[in-house]
């Protein structure tokens, strides 16, 4: 018997002024309310083998049952994803604030109306890849009253406010937002980066920027009061690339981190 049902759905967003397509993976058997996993770039579920990973996870008797919802992007992805407080130096991410409002005020209420979902933050997880990972982190960081966990796969954590005169310390937007923010009890963070995510190494330290930016963001979190291993988890994929094939291979580990009972 299949562990899940795969369903295509959609919701019209007044904030984004578009119909947002959804890919939904529903556990077929559950006697309790479900936790929720939201995933940016849900159009990539087939390439990620997402349903197979979810089904494998649900076979584990220690798994907290969860609903998986993939949110499809469109041609405005580069505008909708990003950091809500500030666009980058090329004015990308100008609709990130609207995307956040869509998630909070339209999508989650819709899903709660359609499915038997738990309502507490501890039961909600958000994940994303590349720029979608930055988006997921930004939303969770600023809304700890709604979410408790975030998964960032090859996050576009280089997102910067300027190019000329750039410095790591002053111009990486998400690092600055974390530094300026307050510690929020209960938040947990999962990061993945691949050694072949890119080739750029702007400070010539022998470590690609994708890894440096991830480790530096984790340092900001640790300085804020979050604990290594307890609150933050880092998975580096040797030979891992910036694509759904790499992310799909590590998805089972992320799902275990997010939904296995302690």
TITORRO-742004 format. One record per atom (N, C-alpha, C): residue in three letters; x, y, z. Coordinates in steps of 0.001 Angstrom, whole numbers, padded with zeros to 6 digits, always signed. Layout:
N
ALAXYZ;...
***
This chain:
262
UNK+000850-001196+000000;UNK+000000+000000+000000;UNK+000885+001246+000000;UNK+000528+002231-000836;UNK+001303+003461-000880;UNK+001183+004223+000433;UNK+002308+004797+000848;UNK+002337+005571+002086;UNK+001733+006967+001897;UNK+001694+007434+000632;UNK+001241+008805+000382;UNK+000370+008903-000862;UNK-000339+010006-000939;UNK-001062+010405-002147;UNK-000447+011709-002646;UNK-000208+011788-003949;UNK+000379+012992-004560;UNK-000743+013777-005225;UNK-000849+015040-004899;UNK-001965+015852-005390;UNK-001453+017182-005929;UNK-001986+017615-007054;UNK-001718+018950-007585;UNK-002848+019882-007163;UNK-002493+021062-006702;UNK-003481+022023-006230;UNK-002993+023414-006619;UNK-003777+024424-006309;UNK-003360+025808-006567;UNK-004168+026741-005676;UNK-003621+027932-005483;UNK-004290+028950-004701;UNK-003985+030300-005341;UNK-005010+031146-005443;UNK-004774+032479-005994;UNK-004310+033405-004871;UNK-003217+034115-005112;UNK-002673+035040-004121;UNK-002987+036481-004493;UNK-003696+037159-003608;UNK-003934+038593-003808;UNK-002631+039377-003672;UNK-001766+038921-002783;UNK-000482+039619-002583;UNK+000390+039549-003830;UNK+000489+038357-004415;UNK+001372+038157-005566;UNK+000665+038392-006892;UNK-000660+038509-006836;UNK-001462+038725-008044;UNK-001204+037628-009074;UNK-001183+036391-008588;UNK-001019+035245-009487;UNK-001557+033991-008815;UNK-001841+033009-009632;UNK-002204+031698-009120;UNK-000938+030914-008827;UNK-000816+030429-007608;UNK+000369+029690-007180;UNK+000057+028196-007206;UNK+000779+027463-008025;UNK+000601+026012-008094;UNK+001270+025343-006897;UNK+000660+024249-006442;UNK+001156+023508-005289;UNK+001263+022027-005627;UNK+002312+021389-005130;UNK+002433+019930-005170;UNK+002323+019447-003732;UNK+001355+018571-003469;UNK+001061+018177-002099;UNK+001214+016663-001948;UNK+001957+016268-000927;UNK+002165+014853-000620;UNK+001485+014578+000723;UNK+000450+013739+000684;UNK-000414+013514+001839;UNK-000218+012095+002366;UNK+000065+011916+003650;UNK+000112+010557+004203;UNK-001249+009888+004075;UNK-001270+008653+003626;UNK-002554+007977+003416;UNK-003157+007466+004718;UNK-002300+007169+005687;UNK-002797+006667+006962;UNK-002222+007488+008103;UNK-003085+008129+008841;UNK-002640+008869+010030;UNK-003837+009023+010959;UNK-003582+008816+012239;UNK-004649+008916+013231;UNK-004539+010203+014060;UNK-003653+011076+013654;UNK-003462+012297+014419;UNK-003281+013476+013471;UNK-003305+014661+014022;UNK-003079+015839+013193;UNK-001652+015849+012658;UNK-001478+016486+011514;UNK-000206+016438+010801;UNK+000653+017666+011063;UNK+001960+017442+011102;UNK+002899+018556+011013;UNK+002941+019013+009565;UNK+003613+020140+009310;UNK+003618+020735+007969;UNK+005042+021019+007513;UNK+005356+020580+006306;UNK+006607+020934+005648;UNK+006288+021738+004404;UNK+006711+022993+004378;UNK+006613+023822+003183;UNK+007959+023801+002469;UNK+007926+023738+001135;UNK+009162+023677+000362;UNK+009070+024645-000817;UNK+010002+025591-000889;UNK+010084+026458-002060;UNK+010533+025655-003281;UNK+010232+026173-004477;UNK+010572+025491-005739;UNK+009964+024100-005807;UNK+008693+024033-005438;UNK+007991+022751-005455;UNK+007873+022124-006827;UNK+008088+022909-007894;UNK+008062+022340-009240;UNK+009194+021331-009446;UNK+010182+021326-008545;UNK+011314+020404-008661;UNK+011098+019094-007909;UNK+009923+018868-007358;UNK+009679+017627-006604;UNK+010024+016369-007404;UNK+009648+016269-008697;UNK+010010+015053-009440;UNK+011522+014838-009505;UNK+012277+015892-009800;UNK+013739+015771-009890;UNK+014355+015443-008539;UNK+013715+015870-007461;UNK+014201+015602-006110;UNK+013809+014213-005618;UNK+012918+013522-006346;UNK+012341+012241-005897;UNK+011711+012433-004518;UNK+010994+013541-004397;UNK+010476+013958-003101;UNK+009479+012953-002520;UNK+008584+012455-003348;UNK+007571+011536-002825;UNK+008216+010270-002278;UNK+009217+009744-002963;UNK+009899+008531-002495;UNK+010589+008780-001160;UNK+011211+009950-001014;UNK+011882+010272+000253;UNK+010877+010404+001388;UNK+009750+011054+001110;UNK+008716+011209+002137;UNK+008150+009847+002528;UNK+007874+009001+001540;UNK+007316+007679+001828;UNK+008281+006840+002652;UNK+009557+006903+002313;UNK+010553+006164+003079;UNK+010589+006639+004523;UNK+010469+007951+004715;UNK+010469+008513+006057;UNK+009238+008065+006842;UNK+008104+008030+006184;UNK+006859+007681+006866;UNK+006808+006211+007274;UNK+007648+005385+006654;UNK+007726+003973+007037;UNK+008383+003787+008399;UNK+009132+004801+008832;UNK+009799+004763+010131;UNK+008771+005029+011226;UNK+008639+004101+012155;UNK+007610+004237+013196;UNK+007894+005393+014151;UNK+009111+005931+014090;UNK+009463+007056+014948;UNK+009203+008402+014277;UNK+008625+008367+013083;UNK+008375+009597+012338;UNK+007103+010291+012811;UNK+007201+011593+012983;UNK+006018+012415+013211;UNK+005327+012594+011851;UNK+004067+012194+011676;UNK+003424+012319+010364;UNK+003314+013772+009916;UNK+003579+014004+008637;UNK+003610+015385+008151;UNK+003059+015489+006732;UNK+002479+016639+006447;UNK+002005+017011+005119;UNK+003118+017786+004430;UNK+003412+017440+003179;UNK+004458+018126+002419;UNK+003821+018966+001324;UNK+004168+020247+001277;UNK+003593+021155+000290;UNK+004715+021863-000468;UNK+004817+021585-001761;UNK+005792+022248-002617;UNK+005150+023451-003290;UNK+005752+024616-003110;UNK+005223+025869-003649;UNK+005957+026172-004951;UNK+005238+026197-006060;UNK+005872+026429-007351;UNK+006186+027913-007541;UNK+007353+028183-008099;UNK+007675+029565-008465;UNK+007224+029809-009901;UNK+007376+031040-010356;UNK+007134+031348-011772;UNK+008281+032236-012269;UNK+008063+032983-013334;UNK+009135+033785-013921;UNK+009592+034928-013004;UNK+008850+035197-011928;UNK+009245+036247-010999;UNK+009958+035689-009764;UNK+010476+034494-009871;UNK+011186+033859-008748;UNK+012248+034776-008166;UNK+013030+035416-009004;UNK+014137+036261-008559;UNK+013642+037502-007811;UNK+012343+037826-007981;UNK+011747+038948-007248;UNK+011057+038479-005967;UNK+010405+037322-006025;UNK+009630+036836-004881;UNK+010514+036224-003799;UNK+011614+035600-004198;UNK+012535+035023-003221;UNK+013580+036068-002838;UNK+014098+035962-001634;UNK+015095+036917-001160;UNK+014853+037246+000297;UNK+015182+038453+000692;UNK+014988+038913+002068;UNK+013944+040025+002067;UNK+012913+039837+002870;UNK+011774+040763+002846;UNK+012164+042179+003232;UNK+013144+042321+004111;UNK+013491+043645+004612;UNK+014254+044483+003608;UNK+014903+043841+002646;UNK+015807+044575+001769;UNK+016064+043803+000490;UNK+015943+044474-000653;UNK+016323+043866-001933;UNK+017844+043858-002051;UNK+018363+043100-003011;UNK+019817+043070-003162;UNK+020275+044226-004047;UNK+021558+044274-004360;UNK+022125+045436-005058;UNK+021614+045576-006487;UNK+021055+044517-007040;UNK+020455+044594-008373;UNK+018938+044753-008307;UNK+018437+045051-007114;UNK+017002+045220-006880;UNK+016222+043925-007089;UNK+016888+042809-006868;UNK+016216+041513-006863;UNK+015628+041286-005474;UNK+014528+040581-005424;UNK+013871+040344-004145;UNK+012879+041409-003745;UNK+012447+042230-004682;UNK+011532+043330-004343;UNK+010136+042845-003943;UNK+009802+041580-004269;UNK+008491+041037-003880;UNK+008610+040019-002740;UNK+009783+039957-002099;UNK+009976+038987-001017;UNK+009043+039270+000159;UNK+008776+040532+000429;UNK+007833+040875+001492;UNK+006427+040400+001180;UNK+006028+040550-000077;UNK+004703+040071-000503;UNK+004635+038552-000455;UNK+005742+037903-000815;UNK+005778+036430-000767;UNK+005631+035957+000684;UNK+006265+036650+001602;UNK+006135+036317+003018;UNK+004683+036447+003464;UNK+004027+037516+003062;UNK+002615+037703+003423;UNK+001739+036623+002799;UNK+002067+036203+001581;UNK+001342+035097+000952;UNK+001457+033832+001802;UNK+002661+033510+002249;UNK+002873+032307+003059;UNK+002071+032395+004354;UNK+002185+033505+005045;UNK+001595+033640+006376;UNK+000085+033812+006352;UNK-000410+034652+005439;UNK-001812+035070+005492;UNK-002727+034371+004500;UNK-002142+033708+003513;UNK-002973+033026+002507;UNK-002724+031526+002490;UNK-001467+031116+002320;UNK-001191+029688+002144;UNK-001458+028878+003412;UNK-000882+029297+004528;UNK-001073+028509+005748;UNK-002543+028437+006165;UNK-003296+029541+006157;UNK-004730+029421+006466;UNK-005468+028495+005500;UNK-005128+028544+004217;UNK-005757+027648+003232;UNK-005476+026191+003573;UNK-004222+025881+003868;UNK-003848+024499+004178;UNK-004505+024038+005474;UNK-004611+024930+006442;UNK-005254+024564+007709;UNK-006746+024301+007522;UNK-007334+024955+006547;UNK-008747+024715+006244;UNK-008947+023384+005521;UNK-007963+023006+004697;UNK-008095+021812+003862;UNK-007647+020518+004555;UNK-006726+020637+005505;UNK-006099+019436+006076;UNK-006066+019523+007611;UNK-006026+018359+008283;UNK-005975+018340+009753;UNK-004555+018634+010253;UNK-004211+019897+010322;UNK-002854+020302+010664;UNK-002736+020766+012111;UNK-001606+020453+012702;UNK-001263+021025+013999;UNK-000986+022521+013806;UNK-001260+023313+014815;UNK-001171+024775+014671;UNK+000049+025388+015368;UNK+000750+024625+016215;UNK+001854+025217+016971;UNK+003106+025345+016094;UNK+003958+026334+016358;UNK+005170+026540+015552;UNK+006053+025297+015465;UNK+006109+024508+016536;UNK+006953+023318+016575;UNK+006558+022300+015505;UNK+005360+022450+014965;UNK+004864+021506+013967;UNK+005025+022027+012541;UNK+005747+023150+012368;UNK+005891+023723+011025;UNK+007369+023876+010657;UNK+007698+023391+009454;UNK+009068+023417+008939;UNK+009034+024030+007550;UNK+010056+024810+007219;UNK+010150+025435+005892;UNK+011522+025078+005321;UNK+011573+024718+004041;UNK+012838+024367+003401;UNK+012911+024973+002012;UNK+014133+025123+001515;UNK+014309+025656+000169;UNK+015717+025428-000336;UNK+015877+025657-001632;UNK+017131+025396-002322;UNK+017630+026685-002963;UNK+018933+026962-002805;UNK+019548+028128-003417;UNK+018840+029405-002946;UNK+018287+030194-003874;UNK+017581+031412-003480;UNK+016319+031076-002681;UNK+015723+029929-002983;UNK+014576+029474-002197;UNK+014956+029128-000769;UNK+016218+028718-000566;UNK+016709+028457+000780;UNK+016892+029738+001570;UNK+017400+030768+000895;UNK+017506+032085+001529;UNK+016123+032575+001930;UNK+015149+032424+001045;UNK+013770+032840+001309;UNK+013204+032116+002522;UNK+013373+030802+002571;UNK+012852+030012+003690;UNK+013490+030452+004998;UNK+014814+030653+004984;UNK+015507+031085+006201;UNK+014983+032449+006661;UNK+014861+033380+005734;UNK+014410+034732+006075;UNK+013022+034700+006708;UNK+012133+033896+006142;UNK+010763+033833+006664;UNK+010739+033202+008050;UNK+011475+032105+008237;UNK+011484+031441+009545;UNK+012158+032326+010603;UNK+013284+032932+010245;UNK+014008+033774+011201;UNK+013138+034914+011725;UNK+012354+035501+010850;UNK+011545+036646+011250;UNK+010155+036266+011770;UNK+009819+034964+011736;UNK+008483+034549+012176;UNK+008571+033273+013002;UNK+009323+033379+014101;UNK+009485+032243+015007;UNK+008185+031896+015724;UNK+007208+032777+015637;UNK+005881+032485+016191;UNK+005065+031593+015268;UNK+005584+031351+014048;UNK+004869+030531+013062;UNK+005626+029241+012750;UNK+006955+029327+012645;UNK+007794+028176+012290;UNK+008832+027922+013382;UNK+009305+026659+013438;UNK+010354+026324+014404;UNK+011618+025788+013746;UNK+011512+025287+012510;UNK+012678+024680+011872;UNK+012781+025141+010424;UNK+014039+025217+009939;UNK+014264+025581+008538;UNK+015380+024726+007971;UNK+015218+024326+006703;UNK+016242+023598+005974;UNK+016730+024427+004800;UNK+018047+024672+004740;UNK+018634+025517+003698;UNK+019614+024671+002890;UNK+019235+024349+001666;UNK+020076+023554+000776;UNK+020803+024501-000181;UNK+022127+024518-000133;UNK+022921+025380-001024;UNK+022370+026799-001050;UNK+022154+027363+000114;UNK+021489+028666+000217;UNK+022242+029793-000475;UNK+021498+030691-001111;UNK+022092+031866-001767;UNK+022396+032920-000710;UNK+023295+032551+000208;UNK+023575+033395+001365;UNK+024565+034503+001043;UNK+024995+034556-000209;UNK+025837+035654-000714;UNK+025020+036932-000932;UNK+023717+036845-000900;UNK+022783+037962-001172;UNK+023322+039234-000543;UNK+023618+040221-001356;UNK+024371+041374-000861;UNK+023733+042699-001240;UNK+024067+043725-000479;UNK+023458+045030-000702;UNK+024277+045895-001657;UNK+025518+045517-001935;UNK+026292+046244-002934;UNK+027388+045349-003490;UNK+027868+045712-004665;UNK+028926+044948-005340;UNK+030256+045699-005234;UNK+030237+046978-005574;UNK+031471+047768-005471;UNK+031726+048138-004015;UNK+032945+047917-003575;UNK+033280+048193-002187;UNK+032747+047142-001227;UNK+032332+045990-001760;UNK+031732+044915-000953;UNK+032691+044385+000105;UNK+032148+044121+001303;UNK+032870+043372+002326;UNK+031928+042332+002920;UNK+032493+041185+003332;UNK+031675+040139+003943;UNK+030930+040664+005164;UNK+031619+041422+005974;UNK+031056+041836+007255;UNK+029874+042784+007109;UNK+029944+043703+006160;UNK+028938+044768+006090;UNK+027853+044568+005037;UNK+028080+043696+004062;UNK+027196+043721+002895;UNK+026380+042456+002632;UNK+026638+041361+003334;UNK+025782+040183+003182;UNK+024507+040405+003996;UNK+023394+040471+003293;UNK+022147+040951+003910;UNK+021650+040027+005013;UNK+021588+038720+004762;UNK+021003+037821+005765;UNK+021898+037738+007005;UNK+023199+037835+006831;UNK+024103+037829+007981;UNK+023856+039069+008851;UNK+023651+040198+008187;UNK+023370+041437+008922;UNK+022031+041348+009666;UNK+021044+040750+009031;UNK+019726+040641+009662;UNK+019790+039762+010906;UNK+020533+038683+010829;UNK+020691+037820+012003;UNK+021448+038558+013101;UNK+022517+039259+012722;UNK+023328+039989+013702;UNK+022488+041041+014426;UNK+021584+041677+013683;UNK+020766+042742+014278;UNK+019542+042208+015016;UNK+019231+040932+014799;UNK+018021+040359+015384;UNK+018233+039863+016807;UNK+017148+039387+017394;UNK+017175+038859+018749;UNK+017140+037342+018724;UNK+017687+036728+019757;UNK+017594+035276+019921;UNK+016132+034900+020112;UNK+015692+033878+019368;UNK+014322+033390+019508;UNK+014377+031928+019923;UNK+013946+031648+021126;UNK+014013+030294+021663;UNK+013215+029318+020797;UNK+013769+028133+020611;UNK+013049+027075+019912;UNK+013395+026906+018452;UNK+014027+027895+017832;UNK+014374+027777+016414;UNK+015527+026795+016217;UNK+015421+026012+015133;UNK+016483+025069+014775;UNK+016758+025187+013275;UNK+018029+025008+012905;UNK+018495+025311+011547;UNK+019297+024147+010978;UNK+018972+023752+009753;UNK+019692+022681+009047;UNK+020250+023252+007747;UNK+021559+023091+007542;UNK+022216+023636+006355;UNK+022922+022524+005585;UNK+022876+022640+004258;UNK+023642+021756+003372;UNK+024396+022605+002371;UNK+025627+022186+002071;UNK+026402+022807+000995;UNK+027243+021724+000336;UNK+027443+021851-000974;UNK+028256+020894-001711;UNK+029598+021494-002083;UNK+030620+020677-002102;UNK+031954+021191-002413;UNK+032071+021648-003864;UNK+031127+021223-004712;UNK+031094+021687-006102;UNK+029880+022565-006372;UNK+029372+023222-005332;UNK+028246+024135-005512;UNK+028599+025254-006487;UNK+029848+025669-006473;UNK+030330+026736-007348;UNK+031853+026669-007366;UNK+032475+027607-008064;UNK+033936+027674-008102;UNK+034470+028962-007471;UNK+033588+029949-007243;UNK+034036+031254-006741;UNK+034624+031146-005335;UNK+035700+031905-005122;UNK+036371+031969-003823;UNK+036890+033395-003659;UNK+035985+034293-003276;UNK+036304+035722-003337;UNK+037422+036140-002388;UNK+037617+035405-001279;UNK+038694+035787-000352;UNK+039934+034904-000494;UNK+039919+034032-001516;UNK+041088+033200-001836;UNK+041603+032388-000642;UNK+040658+031843+000128;UNK+041064+031034+001278;UNK+041004+029532+000986;UNK+040737+029193-000289;UNK+040690+027788-000668;UNK+039350+027124-000410;UNK+038376+027902+000064;UNK+037032+027376+000339;UNK+036039+028163-000504;UNK+035180+027467-001245;UNK+034241+028171-002114;UNK+033289+029034-001290;UNK+032779+030084-001927;UNK+031929+031050-001229;UNK+030678+030406-000646;UNK+030090+029438-001356;UNK+028857+028807-000869;UNK+029056+028195+000509;UNK+030211+027587+000730;UNK+030516+026993+002035;UNK+030871+028077+003044;UNK+031710+029020+002641;UNK+032072+030126+003541;UNK+030832+030877+004030;UNK+029935+031217+003105;UNK+028741+031985+003480;UNK+027861+031197+004445;UNK+027770+029888+004237;UNK+026970+029039+005119;UNK+027595+028962+006510;UNK+028883+028686+006563;UNK+029557+028573+007862;UNK+029540+029906+008610;UNK+029680+031004+007860;UNK+029647+032324+008503;UNK+028270+032629+009079;UNK+027208+032220+008380;UNK+025864+032442+008912;UNK+025653+031610+010173;UNK+026182+030393+010174;UNK+026076+029565+011370;UNK+026828+030207+012542;UNK+027975+030828+012260;UNK+028712+031530+013319;UNK+027870+032661+013907;UNK+027155+033378+013021;UNK+026278+034442+013516;UNK+025204+033874+014444;UNK+024656+032737+014070;UNK+023628+032094+014898;UNK+024211+031647+016234;UNK+025418+031104+016203;UNK+026045+030647+017443;UNK+026345+031832+018365;UNK+026776+032945+017778;UNK+027030+034137+018584;UNK+025732+034702+019165;UNK+024636+034408+018505;UNK+023329+034878+018977;UNK+022824+034021+020139;UNK+023414+032824+020309;UNK+023021+031968+021428;UNK+022572+030574+021044;UNK+022516+030279+019740;UNK+022139+028937+019303;UNK+023341+028005+019419;UNK+023087+026746+019752;UNK+024154+025807+020055;UNK+024497+024911+018864;UNK+025782+024665+018695;UNK+026266+023762+017655;UNK+025673+022372+017884;UNK+025222+021753+016813;UNK+024647+020401+016803;UNK+023258+020343+017439;UNK+023058+021007+018552;UNK+021728+020998+019180;UNK+020735+021833+018378;UNK+021132+023065+018042;UNK+020248+023990+017339;UNK+020585+024136+015859;UNK+021840+023887+015490;UNK+022257+023999+014093;UNK+022886+022691+013645;UNK+022599+022337+012410;UNK+023191+021126+011827;UNK+023730+021468+010449;UNK+024936+021005+010161;UNK+025573+021280+008866;UNK+025963+019980+008194;UNK+025555+019835+006947;UNK+025895+018652+006165;UNK+026613+019097+004897;UNK+027883+018777+004796;UNK+028670+019114+003604;UNK+028769+017890+002702;UNK+028420+018059+001442;UNK+028412+016951+000484;UNK+029665+017032-000378;UNK+030555+016068-000211;UNK+031758+016029-001041;UNK+031362+015755-002487;UNK+031747+016648-003380;UNK+031357+016507-004787;UNK+029943+016969-005073;UNK+029245+017418-004031;UNK+027865+017865-004206;UNK+027773+019099-005089;UNK+026775+019118-005963;UNK+026613+020206-006918;UNK+025348+021012-006616;UNK+025208+022094-007372;UNK+024089+023013-007174;UNK+022917+022557-008040;UNK+022310+021433-007658;UNK+021217+020897-008478;UNK+020327+019963-007654;UNK+019119+019677-008187;UNK+018184+018821-007450;UNK+018704+017412-007216;UNK+019616+016932-008051;UNK+020148+015587-007854;UNK+020888+015499-006522;UNK+021748+016488-006267;UNK+022462+016510-004986;UNK+021499+016714-003827;UNK+020596+017664-003959;UNK+019672+017956-002859;UNK+018752+016774-002581;UNK+018324+016091-003635;UNK+017459+014936-003448;UNK+018146+013815-002684;UNK+019445+013660-002891;UNK+020189+012590-002204;UNK+020281+012826-000703;UNK+020340+014093-000306;UNK+020444+014391+001134;UNK+019083+014681+001769;UNK+018024+014695+000957;UNK+016691+014967+001490;UNK+016297+014006+002613;UNK+016566+012696+002500;UNK+016186+011801+003601;UNK+016811+012191+004935;UNK+018051+012661+004894;UNK+018696+013076+006151;UNK+017998+014302+006731;UNK+017640+015247+005856;UNK+016923+016428+006335;UNK+015576+016044+006939;UNK+014829+015176+006268;UNK+013510+014778+006773;UNK+013627+014072+008124;UNK+014681+013276+008269;UNK+014899+012612+009557;UNK+015165+013641+010641;UNK+015996+014622+010337;UNK+016286+015701+011288;UNK+015013+016454+011667;UNK+014156+016692+010676;UNK+012967+017525+010896;UNK+011829+016789+011575;UNK+011668+015488+011289;UNK+010429+014818+011682;UNK+010593+013524+012462;UNK+011815+013158+012825;UNK+011960+011962+013665;UNK+011776+012336+015134;UNK+010971+011552+015835;UNK+010757+011826+017255;UNK+012064+011644+018019;UNK+012328+012515+018999;UNK+013570+012389+019784;UNK+013536+011146+020651;
***
